[in-house]
Amino acid sequence: MKKKILCLFLISVLALYPVSSAFAQGKPAEGFGSGTDASGREALLPENAPEASAQPDSSQTSLDLPPEPGDDSAAEPEQSEPSVPVMPPVQLSIDSVHTYEDMDQTFENGYSPKIVDHHAIFTLPLKSSEPLADNCITVSLEFAPGADKAFVAASYEKSVPLMQAVPKNEAAAQEVFLASFSLQMLTERVNGVYPVTAHIRAADRSGAPITMDYTVFVTVSDGRPSEPPKEPEPEPKKPTAEPVVYIENSVVSPGDVQAGEPFTITLTLKNSVKTKSVRDLLVTVDTGELKVDLLEGSNVFPIETIKAGGKAELILHLKAQPSIPAGKHKINVAFQYNSSETLNLSSQGVCMLNVRQKSELSYAGAKIPQEVIAGSTVTLQTELMNTGKSTLYNCKVETAIDGLDAGGCAFVGEIKPGDSKTASANLRVSEEKLGQTSGLMTITYEDDYGQTFTKTAEISTTIQPKPEPQEEEKPKEPKKAKWWWLFILIGAAVGCGAGWGIPLLIQDIRQRKEDDLRL
């Protein structure tokens, strides 16, 4: 009895195994629910068949039994459904490389409809990347606002079939949708450029809609001139500050300008406002009567622009004349410019120069006798002359000669340009040093800036000893000459001559008068 029960249990288990295996794999068993047939199509469920759950009930138990011989369902892998290829969308495009009837240029070269007998001939060649439904497209035209100045108001729409057309610039026929319109124009049209938009509609083989818009510009040049549009009156603007161009900094190189030498000035120009730019700036440099030459081709220098709140740099090359006076001098700079809103603006600036003249001094007569006597005093005189253009200050002469004591320096003081002064120094000759001796005479002076200059000259002499004193001799009295008798003889001779010569002179005068009366 027990053997019979065990056999029935095994038979029932083997009968239920395919059903439980199908539920365990998420597939309905054969004859239940929906499935796929050999072709991969979905199989229909029998009517009134209950839905099989994807998972077996948790209350049921399943036995892991080996597959029966000949059962290939467990060995075969699950097959996935075949993928459907994705087709790219159909695209419409302009044939931009060919010219067709009524076209003078290709689209890539700037096609524009031509005007013939008050009609604008509009041609639009289109190509499709894939076949279209009915091999046909629909094209409608839309005019932009203002087209009523050139075109007669009308509606334009047509169906365009696919056709074989031979281009004018190629022998091979092209499959193209050739949309052509003749747009009626006004006889008194207004010149201008008028955009016309073509709306293209089509459908692919599956019925999906395809749309495309393309704008062509019609140029009218045989009509009357168009009236310029009236510009709206601008709203009054609130007054704002105008820029001022000024010299922010000036650098003179070298810092002290030497008379007769070249120099440079670097000007940094500043725009005073941060809201407006400066344009068309002209910088005028005026040296006036100042003895400074501008080493440029002109005294006017253009600067294109200075941005709002910005700066610009200008370098000037100049030369001071040799005769320019020493001291501080001004160079005037004028600015003329426009702002971003206002014309004819101007401003001024000044650049300062510090001019120095060369200090020049010459001297003459710096000599002493070739021989001096020990214990005596000799005078050294020197003529100092200012041959420069600036005043000399604190001029003095010092001597340093072995055996001759000056006792200090000879102070001359200030010498104006072109003037001269004499420096005198009394030198006491030493009694202890005899023979040849030499030394230096040093002249020192200062310029306007306190700079000290020095000149030296070598001086030499011979110190002779004092002569020994001699006895004084008594002077001899001169002998008196006895010449009294000579004076007596001279007086007698003069008297005799006068007594004899006077009567003869009187007689001669009388004789001349008588001769004159006879005549």
BELCOR-V873578 format. One record per residue. RES is the residue in three letters. SS is DSSP state (hx for helix, st for strand, lp for the rest). PHI is phi as a letter, one per 30 degrees, with the letter a starting at -180 (none if undefined). OMEGA is omega in whole degrees, 0 to 359 (999 if undefined). Layout:
((RES SS PHI OMEGA) (RES SS PHI OMEGA))
This chain:
((MET lp none 180) (LYS hx d 179) (LYS hx d 179) (LYS hx d 180) (ILE hx d 180) (LEU hx d 178) (CYS hx d 178) (LEU hx d 181) (PHE hx d 180) (LEU hx d 179) (ILE hx d 180) (SER hx d 179) (VAL hx d 180) (LEU hx d 179) (ALA hx d 181) (LEU hx d 185) (TYR hx d 180) (PRO hx d 181) (VAL hx d 182) (SER hx d 179) (SER hx d 178) (ALA hx d 178) (PHE hx d 181) (ALA hx d 179) (GLN lp d 178) (GLY lp i 180) (LYS lp c 176) (PRO lp d 178) (ALA lp d 182) (GLU lp d 181) (GLY lp j 180) (PHE lp b 173) (GLY lp i 182) (SER lp c 179) (GLY st a 179) (THR st b 178) (ASP lp d 184) (ALA lp d 180) (SER lp d 181) (GLY lp i 179) (ARG lp d 183) (GLU st d 178) (ALA st c 182) (LEU lp d 177) (LEU lp d 174) (PRO lp d 183) (GLU lp d 178) (ASN lp i 177) (ALA lp d 180) (PRO lp d 179) (GLU lp d 177) (ALA lp d 181) (SER lp d 181) (ALA lp d 180) (GLN lp b 177) (PRO lp d 179) (ASP lp d 181) (SER lp d 180) (SER lp d 180) (GLN lp d 179) (THR lp c 179) (SER lp b 181) (LEU lp c 177) (ASP lp d 181) (LEU lp c 178) (PRO lp d 181) (PRO lp d 179) (GLU lp d 177) (PRO lp d 179) (GLY lp i 180) (ASP lp d 182) (ASP lp c 184) (SER lp d 182) (ALA lp d 183) (ALA lp d 184) (GLU lp d 177) (PRO lp d 181) (GLU lp d 182) (GLN lp c 178) (SER lp d 181) (GLU lp d 181) (PRO lp d 181) (SER lp d 180) (VAL lp c 181) (PRO lp d 180) (VAL lp d 181) (MET lp c 178) (PRO lp d 180) (PRO lp d 179) (VAL lp d 181) (GLN lp b 172) (LEU st c 181) (SER st b 177) (ILE st d 171) (ASP lp d 189) (SER lp c 185) (VAL lp c 182) (HIS lp b 174) (THR lp c 180) (TYR lp c 182) (GLU lp e 181) (ASP lp i 175) (MET lp c 178) (ASP lp c 181) (GLN lp b 173) (THR lp d 179) (PHE hx d 180) (GLU hx d 177) (ASN hx c 175) (GLY lp j 180) (TYR lp d 174) (SER lp b 180) (PRO lp e 178) (LYS st c 184) (ILE st c 180) (VAL st b 176) (ASP lp h 177) (HIS lp h 175) (HIS st b 174) (ALA st c 182) (ILE st d 186) (PHE st c 180) (THR st b 183) (LEU st b 178) (PRO st d 183) (LEU st b 176) (LYS st b 180) (SER st c 179) (SER lp d 180) (GLU lp b 178) (PRO lp e 180) (LEU st c 176) (ALA hx d 180) (ASP hx i 182) (ASN hx h 185) (CYS st b 175) (ILE st b 177) (THR st c 182) (VAL st b 174) (SER st b 184) (LEU st c 176) (GLU st b 181) (PHE st c 178) (ALA lp d 176) (PRO lp e 181) (GLY lp j 180) (ALA hx d 180) (ASP hx d 177) (LYS hx d 183) (ALA lp b 187) (PHE st c 172) (VAL lp d 183) (ALA lp d 181) (ALA lp a 176) (SER lp c 183) (TYR lp b 175) (GLU st a 179) (LYS st a 174) (SER st c 185) (VAL st b 180) (PRO st d 174) (LEU st d 184) (MET st b 173) (GLN st c 182) (ALA st b 179) (VAL st c 180) (PRO lp d 177) (LYS lp d 183) (ASN lp c 179) (GLU lp a 184) (ALA lp d 184) (ALA lp d 179) (ALA st d 181) (GLN st b 171) (GLU st d 189) (VAL st a 169) (PHE st c 186) (LEU st c 180) (ALA st d 182) (SER st b 180) (PHE st b 173) (SER st c 186) (LEU st c 181) (GLN st d 185) (MET st c 177) (LEU lp d 177) (THR lp d 177) (GLU lp c 181) (ARG lp d 182) (VAL st c 180) (ASN lp d 179) (GLY st l 178) (VAL st c 186) (TYR st c 178) (PRO st d 176) (VAL st b 183) (THR st c 177) (ALA st c 175) (HIS st c 183) (ILE st c 178) (ARG st b 179) (ALA st a 177) (ALA st b 177) (ASP st d 185) (ARG lp d 178) (SER lp d 180) (GLY lp j 179) (ALA lp d 182) (PRO st d 176) (ILE st b 179) (THR st b 179) (MET st a 176) (ASP st b 178) (TYR st b 183) (THR st c 176) (VAL st c 183) (PHE st c 179) (VAL st c 181) (THR st c 179) (VAL st c 180) (SER lp b 181) (ASP lp c 180) (GLY lp c 179) (ARG st c 182) (PRO lp d 179) (SER lp d 177) (GLU lp d 180) (PRO lp d 179) (PRO lp d 179) (LYS lp d 179) (GLU lp d 178) (PRO lp d 179) (GLU lp d 181) (PRO lp d 177) (GLU lp d 179) (PRO lp d 180) (LYS lp c 176) (LYS lp d 180) (PRO lp d 177) (THR lp b 182) (ALA lp d 177) (GLU lp c 181) (PRO lp d 174) (VAL lp b 176) (VAL st c 180) (TYR st b 179) (ILE st d 179) (GLU st d 182) (ASN st a 175) (SER st b 180) (VAL st b 178) (VAL st c 181) (SER st b 356) (PRO lp d 185) (GLY lp d 175) (ASP lp c 183) (VAL st d 179) (GLN st c 179) (ALA lp e 180) (GLY lp i 183) (GLU lp c 176) (PRO st d 178) (PHE st a 180) (THR st b 174) (ILE st b 176) (THR st c 181) (LEU st c 173) (THR st c 183) (LEU st c 186) (LYS st b 171) (ASN st d 191) (SER lp d 184) (VAL lp c 183) (LYS lp c 182) (THR lp c 182) (LYS lp b 178) (SER lp c 177) (VAL st c 180) (ARG st b 178) (ASP st h 181) (LEU st d 175) (LEU st c 181) (VAL st c 180) (THR st c 180) (VAL st c 184) (ASP st b 177) (THR lp d 176) (GLY lp h 179) (GLU lp d 177) (LEU lp d 183) (LYS lp d 178) (VAL st b 180) (ASP st c 177) (LEU st d 184) (LEU lp d 179) (GLU lp b 179) (GLY lp d 181) (SER lp a 176) (ASN lp c 178) (VAL st c 185) (PHE st b 180) (PRO st d 172) (ILE st b 189) (GLU st d 183) (THR st a 168) (ILE st b 184) (LYS lp d 183) (ALA lp e 180) (GLY lp i 185) (GLY lp c 183) (LYS st b 174) (ALA st b 183) (GLU st c 179) (LEU st b 180) (ILE st c 180) (LEU st c 177) (HIS st c 184) (LEU st b 176) (LYS st b 178) (ALA st d 178) (GLN lp d 182) (PRO lp d 185) (SER lp c 182) (ILE lp d 179) (PRO lp d 176) (ALA lp d 179) (GLY st k 182) (LYS st c 182) (HIS st b 181) (LYS st c 170) (ILE st c 183) (ASN st d 180) (VAL st b 180) (ALA st c 182) (PHE st b 171) (GLN st b 188) (TYR st a 174) (ASN st b 173) (SER st c 179) (SER lp d 181) (GLU lp b 189) (THR lp b 180) (LEU lp c 171) (ASN lp h 172) (LEU st c 182) (SER st a 175) (SER st a 184) (GLN st b 177) (GLY st a 182) (VAL st b 174) (CYS st c 184) (MET st c 176) (LEU st c 173) (ASN st c 187) (VAL st c 177) (ARG st c 176) (GLN lp c 177) (LYS lp d 177) (SER lp d 183) (GLU lp b 179) (LEU st b 174) (SER st b 182) (TYR st b 179) (ALA st b 175) (GLY lp i 180) (ALA lp d 182) (LYS lp b 172) (ILE lp b 180) (PRO lp e 180) (GLN lp d 178) (GLU st b 176) (VAL st b 182) (ILE st c 178) (ALA lp e 179) (GLY lp i 180) (SER lp c 178) (THR st b 178) (VAL st b 181) (THR st c 176) (LEU st c 180) (GLN st c 181) (THR st b 178) (GLU st c 179) (LEU st c 183) (MET st b 176) (ASN st d 182) (THR lp c 179) (GLY lp c 182) (LYS lp c 180) (SER lp b 182) (THR lp d 176) (LEU st c 184) (TYR st b 174) (ASN st h 178) (CYS st d 179) (LYS st a 182) (VAL st b 178) (GLU st b 178) (THR st b 177) (ALA st b 183) (ILE st b 180) (ASP lp d 180) (GLY lp j 178) (LEU st b 184) (ASP st c 180) (ALA lp d 181) (GLY lp i 181) (GLY lp k 181) (CYS lp c 176) (ALA st c 184) (PHE st d 180) (VAL st c 179) (GLY st j 187) (GLU st c 177) (ILE st b 179) (LYS lp d 177) (PRO lp e 180) (GLY lp i 180) (ASP lp c 177) (SER st b 178) (LYS st b 181) (THR st c 176) (ALA st c 181) (SER st c 178) (ALA st b 177) (ASN st c 184) (LEU st c 177) (ARG st c 183) (VAL st d 181) (SER lp d 178) (GLU lp c 185) (GLU lp c 182) (LYS lp c 178) (LEU lp b 176) (GLY st j 183) (GLN st d 177) (THR st b 181) (SER st a 180) (GLY st a 183) (LEU st b 167) (MET st c 184) (THR st c 177) (ILE st c 178) (THR st b 178) (TYR st a 182) (GLU st b 176) (ASP lp c 183) (ASP lp d 185) (TYR lp c 177) (GLY lp i 179) (GLN lp d 185) (THR st c 177) (PHE st b 184) (THR st b 172) (LYS st b 182) (THR st b 176) (ALA st b 181) (GLU st d 181) (ILE st b 178) (SER st b 178) (THR st a 177) (THR st b 180) (ILE st c 179) (GLN st c 178) (PRO lp d 178) (LYS lp d 175) (PRO lp d 180) (GLU lp d 181) (PRO lp d 180) (GLN lp c 179) (GLU lp d 183) (GLU lp d 177) (GLU lp c 179) (LYS lp d 180) (PRO lp d 180) (LYS lp d 178) (GLU lp d 180) (PRO lp d 178) (LYS lp d 180) (LYS lp d 181) (ALA lp d 181) (LYS lp c 184) (TRP lp b 184) (TRP hx d 181) (TRP hx d 180) (LEU hx d 180) (PHE hx d 180) (ILE hx d 181) (LEU hx d 181) (ILE hx d 180) (GLY hx d 181) (ALA hx d 181) (ALA hx d 180) (VAL hx d 181) (GLY hx d 180) (CYS hx d 181) (GLY hx d 180) (ALA hx d 181) (GLY hx d 181) (TRP hx d 186) (GLY hx d 185) (ILE hx d 179) (PRO hx e 180) (LEU hx d 180) (LEU hx d 181) (ILE hx d 181) (GLN hx d 181) (ASP hx d 179) (ILE hx d 180) (ARG hx d 181) (GLN hx d 181) (ARG hx d 179) (LYS hx d 180) (GLU hx d 179) (ASP hx d 180) (ASP hx d 181) (LEU hx d 179) (ARG hx d 181) (LEU lp d 999))
